[in-house]
Amino acid sequence: MKKHDWLLAGIACIALLFAGCAGGGTDADDSGDDDDDDTTSPTVSTVAVDAGYAYVADPTDEDSPEVLSMLPNTGATDVSPAAPIVMYFDDMIDPASVNDTSIQVFEGSGAAQENYRAADAKQVYGTITISKTANGLVTIIVFTPFDSFSPNVTVTVTIDETVVDNGGNPLETDDPVTFTTGTQEATSASVLDFEAGDEGLSFNGQGGIVELPKWGMPLMEGTHAAAITTGDVEDFTNSPIDGQYSVFSTGLVSVPSGMKNLTLDYYFVSDEFKDYLGTKYDDNATVTVSGSGGARTVVLNSVNSYDSVEGEAQLTEVSELGDWWTTPKTTKSIDISDLGDEVTISITISDVGDTIFGSMLLFDDLRFE
């Protein structure tokens, strides 16, 4: 897909990528009738704009926006049916132009036709959330279907020119993105402290479970934690996807009764600290939690989060990784009270602006509270 040179290298964030949603669709027979139940999903998507998005029109902007990347990327296979679709745009997008007509998602079991959709493709509806990266240069749009995608089907995503930026410029469109799903898996909440192995957990790109203590960093809880990285870390055998991002994800996790938040502890580590504070090279880490009630994407940390004298003073050198620096241990809670009884969790580390300098998220003890 089309990409701006300096942004290409690192905006494939996301996010999130391979876990965390609950998807949607029309009636099983697409007839519009009730069949024998009253559980058919809505046939219109819901658009939710993050409070921090702060959309402002810019009449001086005359450049058309472009799609930088999308996760899952085109051609991806065995994608979790619970996976959200994360799209990155190189400009501030007008939320009024985002709906289930301008951004359409289809699923079908047949082979792709000339229009990239399977012969039996039906439109899928869900929650469309709009937010932005920490440096404000990139819009993140996440599609979470109301019900999980079907297993072993082709999913097609189309974005048309009715999507406009804050200058009113239409999107430069390109070919649709297609990927195929695999089978649905479940993940026990008991493995989210990483002490019992990686069953039900997935690491796409570079990352895995590590034994503590690690890299000379302060201890976290227990004897194991998880890490995902975009940099050259010899402890892991795989490489970041497209040299830009790595993703941790779960299958469906049952939320214990009465629990309202997902909480985790983490260190954000980067070799862009301290030379690139305040620049376009704003590597970041995000978490997406998705369920039948929608999706919530939260930026955990970014390089530019420490663009101040006070913030810079909090950074500590990680000598065992070379010229890398770490933030203090941080605890983050995400409100999941309206997302449903089962959720998927996706954590992404993204390289923004280059593929030379890397970043890493070392995280532990995901827990419901």
C-alpha positions as CSV (number, residue, x, y, z in Angstrom):
1,M,0.0,0.0,0.0
2,K,1.1,3.6,-0.5
3,K,3.3,5.0,2.3
4,H,5.2,8.1,3.0
5,D,9.0,7.5,3.1
6,W,9.8,8.6,6.6
7,L,6.6,7.3,8.2
8,L,6.6,3.9,6.5
9,A,9.2,2.3,8.7
10,G,7.4,2.4,12.0
11,I,3.8,3.1,12.0
12,A,2.7,-0.5,11.6
13,C,1.8,-0.5,15.2
14,I,-0.8,-1.9,16.8
15,A,-1.5,-2.7,17.5
16,L,-2.6,-4.8,17.8
17,L,-2.8,-6.9,15.9
18,F,-3.7,-10.5,16.2
19,A,-5.9,-10.7,19.2
20,G,-8.6,-8.8,20.8
21,C,-12.0,-8.5,19.4
22,A,-15.3,-10.0,19.0
23,G,-16.7,-9.8,15.5
24,G,-19.8,-9.4,13.5
25,G,-21.9,-10.2,10.6
26,T,-25.4,-10.4,9.2
27,D,-27.9,-13.2,9.4
28,A,-26.4,-16.6,8.7
29,D,-28.5,-16.8,5.5
30,D,-28.3,-13.1,4.8
31,S,-32.1,-13.1,4.4
32,G,-32.9,-10.5,6.9
33,D,-35.4,-12.7,8.7
34,D,-35.3,-13.9,12.3
35,D,-34.7,-17.6,11.6
36,D,-35.5,-19.3,14.9
37,D,-33.7,-16.9,17.2
38,D,-33.4,-13.2,18.1
39,T,-29.6,-13.0,18.3
40,T,-28.8,-11.6,14.9
41,S,-26.1,-8.9,15.0
42,P,-26.8,-5.3,14.1
43,T,-26.5,-4.4,10.5
44,V,-24.8,-1.0,11.1
45,S,-21.4,-0.4,12.6
46,T,-20.9,1.9,15.6
47,V,-18.2,4.7,15.4
48,A,-16.5,5.7,18.7
49,V,-14.0,8.6,18.8
50,D,-11.4,8.5,21.6
51,A,-11.6,11.5,23.9
52,G,-8.0,12.4,23.2
53,Y,-8.4,12.4,19.5
54,A,-9.2,16.2,19.5
55,Y,-10.2,16.5,15.9
56,V,-9.5,20.0,14.4
57,A,-10.2,21.0,10.8
58,D,-7.2,22.4,8.9
59,P,-8.2,24.4,5.8
60,T,-4.6,24.8,4.8
61,D,-4.0,21.1,4.4
62,E,-4.1,20.3,0.6
63,D,-2.5,16.8,0.7
64,S,-4.6,13.7,0.4
65,P,-4.2,11.2,3.3
66,E,-2.8,7.7,2.7
67,V,-3.1,4.4,4.4
68,L,0.3,3.6,5.8
69,S,-0.4,0.1,6.9
70,M,-3.0,-2.3,8.1
71,L,-3.0,-5.2,10.5
72,P,-3.5,-8.0,9.7
73,N,-1.6,-7.3,6.5
74,T,-2.7,-8.5,3.1
75,G,-1.9,-12.2,2.6
76,A,-1.8,-13.0,6.3
77,T,-3.0,-16.5,7.1
78,D,-4.3,-18.4,10.2
79,V,-5.3,-15.1,11.8
80,S,-7.3,-15.5,14.9
81,P,-11.1,-15.1,14.3
82,A,-11.0,-12.8,17.3
83,A,-8.4,-10.5,15.7
84,P,-9.3,-6.8,15.3
85,I,-8.4,-4.9,12.1
86,V,-6.1,-2.0,12.8
87,M,-5.5,0.7,10.2
88,Y,-2.9,3.5,10.2
89,F,-3.4,6.8,8.3
90,D,-0.7,9.5,7.8
91,D,-3.0,12.4,8.7
92,M,-5.8,13.4,11.0
93,I,-9.0,11.8,9.6
94,D,-12.4,13.5,9.8
95,P,-14.5,11.2,12.1
96,A,-17.6,12.2,10.2
97,S,-16.3,10.5,7.1
98,V,-15.8,7.1,8.9
99,N,-18.7,4.6,8.7
100,D,-19.5,1.1,7.5
101,T,-19.9,2.5,3.9
102,S,-16.5,4.2,3.7
103,I,-14.8,1.3,5.5
104,Q,-16.3,-2.0,4.7
105,V,-15.3,-5.5,6.0
106,F,-16.5,-8.7,4.3
107,E,-16.0,-12.4,5.1
108,G,-16.6,-15.5,2.9
109,S,-15.4,-19.0,2.5
110,G,-14.9,-19.1,-1.3
111,A,-12.0,-18.0,-3.4
112,A,-11.4,-14.3,-4.1
113,Q,-13.1,-12.8,-7.1
114,E,-12.1,-9.9,-9.2
115,N,-13.3,-7.5,-6.5
116,Y,-11.1,-9.3,-4.0
117,R,-14.1,-10.7,-2.1
118,A,-15.0,-14.3,-1.8
119,A,-18.0,-15.3,-4.0
120,D,-20.2,-15.7,-0.9
121,A,-18.9,-12.6,0.9
122,K,-21.2,-10.9,3.4
123,Q,-20.5,-7.6,5.1
124,V,-19.5,-7.7,8.7
125,Y,-20.5,-5.0,11.1
126,G,-18.8,-3.9,14.4
127,T,-17.3,-1.1,16.4
128,I,-15.0,1.3,14.7
129,T,-12.8,3.3,17.1
130,I,-10.7,6.3,16.2
131,S,-7.6,7.4,18.0
132,K,-4.1,8.7,17.3
133,T,-0.5,7.9,18.0
134,A,1.4,9.7,20.8
135,N,3.0,12.2,18.5
136,G,-0.3,13.1,16.9
137,L,0.9,12.4,13.3
138,V,-0.9,9.2,12.7
139,T,-4.6,8.3,13.0
140,I,-5.4,4.7,14.2
141,I,-8.7,3.2,13.3
142,V,-9.6,-0.1,14.8
143,F,-12.5,-2.3,13.5
144,T,-13.8,-4.8,16.0
145,P,-16.7,-7.0,14.7
146,F,-19.7,-7.5,16.9
147,D,-19.1,-11.3,16.8
148,S,-15.9,-13.1,16.0
149,F,-15.1,-13.7,12.4
150,S,-15.9,-17.2,11.2
151,P,-13.0,-19.7,11.3
152,N,-11.2,-20.5,8.0
153,V,-12.7,-17.7,5.9
154,T,-11.3,-15.0,3.7
155,V,-11.7,-11.5,5.1
156,T,-11.6,-8.4,2.8
157,V,-11.2,-4.8,3.9
158,T,-12.0,-1.9,1.6
159,I,-11.5,1.8,2.3
160,D,-12.8,4.3,-0.3
161,E,-12.2,7.9,-1.1
162,T,-15.1,9.1,1.0
163,V,-12.7,9.0,3.9
164,V,-11.3,12.5,4.2
165,D,-8.7,14.2,6.3
166,N,-9.0,17.4,8.4
167,G,-8.5,19.5,5.2
168,G,-11.3,17.7,3.4
169,N,-9.0,15.9,1.1
170,P,-10.2,12.5,-0.1
171,L,-8.2,9.4,0.7
172,E,-5.8,8.0,-1.9
173,T,-7.3,4.6,-2.3
174,D,-5.5,1.3,-3.1
175,D,-6.2,-2.4,-3.5
176,P,-8.3,-4.0,-0.7
177,V,-6.5,-6.0,2.0
178,T,-7.4,-9.7,2.3
179,F,-6.4,-12.2,4.9
180,T,-7.6,-15.6,6.0
181,T,-8.7,-16.7,9.5
182,G,-7.7,-19.8,11.4
183,T,-9.5,-21.4,14.3
184,Q,-10.7,-19.8,17.5
185,E,-8.7,-20.5,20.6
186,A,-9.2,-19.8,24.3
187,T,-6.7,-18.5,26.8
188,S,-6.9,-19.1,30.6
189,A,-6.4,-16.0,32.7
190,S,-4.1,-18.1,34.9
191,V,-1.3,-17.9,32.2
192,L,-1.3,-14.1,32.0
193,D,1.4,-13.9,34.7
194,F,3.7,-15.9,32.4
195,E,4.8,-18.3,35.1
196,A,3.0,-21.3,33.5
197,G,4.4,-21.3,29.9
198,D,2.9,-19.9,26.8
199,E,-0.2,-22.1,26.1
200,G,-2.9,-20.0,24.6
201,L,-0.5,-17.1,24.0
202,S,0.9,-15.8,20.7
203,F,4.0,-13.8,19.8
204,N,4.1,-12.5,16.2
205,G,7.4,-10.9,15.2
206,Q,10.2,-10.7,17.8
207,G,9.4,-11.6,21.4
208,G,8.6,-14.3,23.9
209,I,8.6,-15.2,27.6
210,V,11.8,-14.4,29.4
211,E,13.3,-15.6,32.6
212,L,13.9,-12.9,35.3
213,P,16.1,-11.1,36.1
214,K,16.8,-9.9,32.6
215,W,19.1,-7.4,31.0
216,G,20.2,-6.1,34.3
217,M,16.8,-4.4,34.7
218,P,14.9,-4.1,38.0
219,L,12.9,-7.2,39.0
220,M,9.2,-7.7,38.1
221,E,6.9,-10.1,39.9
222,G,7.7,-13.8,39.8
223,T,10.4,-15.5,37.8
224,H,9.1,-14.8,34.2
225,A,7.8,-11.9,32.1
226,A,7.0,-11.3,28.5
227,A,8.8,-9.1,26.0
228,I,8.1,-7.8,22.4
229,T,10.6,-5.7,20.5
230,T,11.4,-4.0,17.2
231,G,15.1,-3.9,17.8
232,D,18.0,-6.3,17.4
233,V,17.7,-8.4,20.6
234,E,19.7,-11.6,20.4
235,D,17.5,-13.5,22.9
236,F,14.8,-14.0,20.3
237,T,15.0,-16.0,17.0
238,N,12.3,-14.3,15.0
239,S,12.4,-10.9,13.4
240,P,9.9,-8.0,13.7
241,I,7.2,-8.1,11.1
242,D,8.3,-5.9,8.2
243,G,11.2,-4.7,10.5
244,Q,8.6,-2.5,12.2
245,Y,6.4,-4.2,14.8
246,S,5.9,-7.2,17.0
247,V,2.6,-8.3,18.7
248,F,1.6,-10.3,21.7
249,S,-1.9,-11.6,21.7
250,T,-4.3,-13.9,23.5
251,G,-7.3,-15.9,22.5
252,L,-10.6,-15.4,24.2
253,V,-10.2,-14.9,28.0
254,S,-13.1,-15.1,30.4
255,V,-13.4,-12.1,32.6
256,P,-14.0,-13.0,36.3
257,S,-17.3,-11.8,37.6
258,G,-17.2,-8.3,39.0
259,M,-13.9,-7.4,37.4
260,K,-13.9,-3.9,35.7
261,N,-10.3,-3.4,34.6
262,L,-7.4,-5.1,32.9
263,T,-4.1,-4.1,34.6
264,L,-0.5,-4.8,33.7
265,D,3.0,-3.7,34.7
266,Y,5.7,-2.8,32.2
267,Y,8.9,-1.1,31.2
268,F,9.2,0.7,27.9
269,V,12.8,0.4,26.6
270,S,14.3,2.1,23.6
271,D,17.6,3.1,21.9
272,E,15.8,6.2,20.6
273,F,16.1,7.6,24.1
274,K,17.6,10.2,24.6
275,D,18.8,11.4,21.2
276,Y,15.3,11.4,19.5
277,L,13.1,12.9,22.1
278,G,10.6,15.3,20.5
279,T,11.2,14.1,16.9
280,K,9.0,12.2,14.4
281,Y,10.8,9.0,15.6
282,D,8.1,8.2,18.2
283,D,8.3,4.5,18.8
284,N,5.3,3.4,20.9
285,A,3.6,0.5,22.6
286,T,-0.2,0.0,22.7
287,V,-2.7,-2.4,24.1
288,T,-6.1,-3.3,22.6
289,V,-8.8,-5.1,24.6
290,S,-11.8,-6.3,22.6
291,G,-15.0,-8.0,23.3
292,S,-18.6,-8.3,22.3
293,G,-19.2,-4.7,23.5
294,G,-16.4,-3.2,21.3
295,A,-12.7,-2.5,21.6
296,R,-10.5,-0.1,23.6
297,T,-7.0,0.9,22.4
298,V,-4.7,2.6,24.9
299,V,-1.2,4.0,24.2
300,L,1.0,2.5,27.0
301,N,4.1,4.6,26.3
302,S,6.1,6.3,23.6
303,V,9.5,7.9,23.1
304,N,7.9,11.4,23.0
305,S,6.2,10.8,26.3
306,Y,9.5,11.7,27.8
307,D,10.2,14.9,25.9
308,S,10.8,17.1,28.9
309,V,13.5,17.7,31.5
310,E,11.5,15.9,34.1
311,G,10.6,13.0,31.8
312,E,14.2,12.6,30.6
313,A,15.4,12.5,34.2
314,Q,13.3,9.3,34.7
315,L,15.2,7.3,32.1
316,T,17.8,4.7,33.2
317,E,20.4,3.2,30.9
318,V,20.2,-0.5,30.2
319,S,23.9,-1.3,29.7
320,E,23.4,-5.0,28.8
321,L,21.4,-3.9,25.7
322,G,23.9,-1.3,24.6
323,D,22.8,2.3,24.3
324,W,19.2,1.6,25.4
325,W,17.3,3.4,28.1
326,T,14.2,2.3,30.1
327,T,11.4,4.2,31.7
328,P,10.4,3.5,35.3
329,K,8.2,0.5,36.0
330,T,4.7,1.6,35.1
331,T,1.3,0.1,36.0
332,K,-1.6,0.8,33.6
333,S,-5.3,-0.1,34.1
334,I,-7.7,-0.2,31.2
335,D,-11.5,0.0,31.7
336,I,-13.1,-3.1,30.3
337,S,-16.4,-2.9,32.1
338,D,-18.5,-2.5,28.9
339,L,-16.5,-4.9,26.7
340,G,-18.3,-8.2,27.6
341,D,-17.7,-11.4,29.5
342,E,-14.9,-12.6,27.2
343,V,-12.1,-10.4,25.8
344,T,-9.0,-10.8,23.7
345,I,-5.9,-8.8,24.5
346,S,-3.3,-7.5,22.0
347,I,-0.1,-5.6,22.9
348,T,2.0,-4.1,20.1
349,I,5.4,-2.5,20.0
350,S,5.9,-0.3,16.9
351,D,8.9,1.3,15.3
352,V,7.9,4.8,14.0
353,G,9.9,6.7,11.4
354,D,12.9,4.3,10.9
355,T,14.0,0.7,11.2
356,I,17.4,1.5,12.6
357,F,16.7,2.1,16.2
358,G,14.5,-0.3,18.2
359,S,12.2,-0.3,21.2
360,M,11.0,-3.0,23.5
361,L,8.1,-3.6,26.0
362,L,8.9,-5.8,28.9
363,F,5.6,-6.6,30.6
364,D,4.2,-8.8,33.3
365,D,1.2,-9.8,35.5
366,L,-1.8,-9.1,33.3
367,R,-4.6,-9.3,35.7
368,F,-8.3,-8.5,36.1
369,E,-9.3,-6.2,38.9
